[in-house]
Amino acid sequence: MDDADLELLFADPLPAGRVLFMNAAPHAGLAAAKDRVTCVQGWKPVADALARAGCALAAAEGIYATSLVRLGRNRDVNRAMLARALDVLGPKGTLRVAGPNALGAASYEKDLKKLGLEGRSRSKGKARLFVAARGKADPAAWRGLDAPRELGSTGFVTAPGVFAWDRIDAGSQLLAGHIPADLSGVVADLGAGWGYLADAVLARAPAVERLDAFEADAAAIACLARNLAPYGARARALWHDVATGIGRESYDSAVVNPPFHDPRGENRALGLRFVAVAADGLKPGGRLWLVANRHLAYETALSEKFGEVRRLAEDAAFKVYFARK
Ligand SMILES: C[S@@+](CC[C@H](N)C(=O)[O-])C[C@H]1O[C@@H](n2cnc3c(N)ncnc32)[C@H](O)[C@@H]1O
């Protein structure tokens, strides 16, 4: 997925006044106006890039003249984002919404028109922009659609848009069954999501002194913090870009169900980077448990970084590996 939607958002100069940018990303048009733009971004790698570009990251506060919304993958998250963007717009404010056609950008325009917004649209590349006056539209039905909620009767809290937010991931479940009950010391979970695997480690292995749950998605971190709260100081939910590393030789063990997507689409190199980061983060002799979709090849990356590699299990969809540094 390219950045055509980002280009469309900044194709015309920003009007005077305060600007809110939801699901923000760095762009020259943003840099030029950064002193009056509030950027909202929950994905740590992009939040870090915005901070490096000198952009202020904060929650929306007060009234704005312009709201920019860059659509993401999840419909409920997008609708909640649009509701927030409208709620903070002054009565004469302008909304700009852009997204890739592949994520249904035209359907949001249709929904916004049904709410009563009037405006114009433009397409470029594989993306679409809708610009509309705030008017009197009431997005009541969309407010809070991204709020955390209980996952059935599991006792866990998840939120729309978070990885496997409406289920327990079958790969993580398979991996959990292979965590030894006598695991001890300090453990890292790389890409912890809402915390199923982290919880399984802490519940199964009481001798684990502390588990650091690293996760890039702020919405997942909010769920993680709640799901791991019963473990007190044994668990830390860390909003962190794992690709930047987790320190050197700090952990006795690690668990990972590596991602092969980021918010913009498939990214297979990311999972391989997770393996290298896990290896760097483990103490000599440290142990790794990894689960991966069958169609993804991790054997070579594991063998390059670890002294011992064993396949512990496989089913129709997943493979579980053990590796020792
Ligand atoms: C396959 S999921 C595993 C989820 C979780 N371990 C579980 O128990 O189901 C991979 C997770 O990695 C996260 N992730 C992706 N890129 C990341 C990055 N650069 N840094 C940290 N976490 C990342 C995703 O948001 C996702 O929650």
PDBQT file of the ligand as one rigid body, heavy atoms in Angstrom, charges set to zero:
ROOT
HETATM    1  C1  LIG A 401       0.851 -12.378  15.608  1.00  0.00    +0.000 C 
HETATM    2  S1  LIG A 401       0.541 -11.115  16.794  1.00  0.00    +0.000 S 
HETATM    3  C2  LIG A 401       0.849 -11.939  18.350  1.00  0.00    +0.000 C 
HETATM    4  C3  LIG A 401      -0.106 -11.496  19.447  1.00  0.00    +0.000 C 
HETATM    5  C4  LIG A 401       0.026 -12.109  20.811  1.00  0.00    +0.000 C 
HETATM    6  N1  LIG A 401       1.352 -12.547  21.167  1.00  0.00    +0.000 N 
HETATM    7  C5  LIG A 401      -0.978 -13.171  21.173  1.00  0.00    +0.000 C 
HETATM    8  O1  LIG A 401      -0.840 -13.701  22.257  1.00  0.00    +0.000 OA
HETATM    9  O2  LIG A 401      -1.885 -13.516  20.413  1.00  0.00    +0.000 OA
HETATM   10  C6  LIG A 401       1.903 -10.054  16.565  1.00  0.00    +0.000 C 
HETATM   11  C7  LIG A 401       1.826  -8.753  17.383  1.00  0.00    +0.000 C 
HETATM   12  O3  LIG A 401       3.013  -7.986  17.085  1.00  0.00    +0.000 OA
HETATM   13  C8  LIG A 401       2.652  -6.607  17.112  1.00  0.00    +0.000 C 
HETATM   14  N2  LIG A 401       3.677  -5.857  16.356  1.00  0.00    +0.000 N 
HETATM   15  C9  LIG A 401       3.792  -5.713  15.001  1.00  0.00    +0.000 A 
HETATM   16  N3  LIG A 401       4.852  -4.953  14.703  1.00  0.00    +0.000 NA
HETATM   17  C10 LIG A 401       5.428  -4.616  15.878  1.00  0.00    +0.000 A 
HETATM   18  C11 LIG A 401       6.584  -3.855  16.231  1.00  0.00    +0.000 A 
HETATM   19  N4  LIG A 401       7.357  -3.285  15.291  1.00  0.00    +0.000 N 
HETATM   20  N5  LIG A 401       6.899  -3.726  17.544  1.00  0.00    +0.000 NA
HETATM   21  C12 LIG A 401       6.121  -4.297  18.491  1.00  0.00    +0.000 A 
HETATM   22  N6  LIG A 401       5.018  -5.029  18.236  1.00  0.00    +0.000 NA
HETATM   23  C13 LIG A 401       4.674  -5.186  16.942  1.00  0.00    +0.000 A 
HETATM   24  C14 LIG A 401       1.274  -6.585  16.482  1.00  0.00    +0.000 C 
HETATM   25  O4  LIG A 401       0.582  -5.397  16.820  1.00  0.00    +0.000 OA
HETATM   26  C15 LIG A 401       0.652  -7.859  17.076  1.00  0.00    +0.000 C 
HETATM   27  O5  LIG A 401      -0.040  -7.573  18.264  1.00  0.00    +0.000 OA
ENDROOT
TORSDOF 0
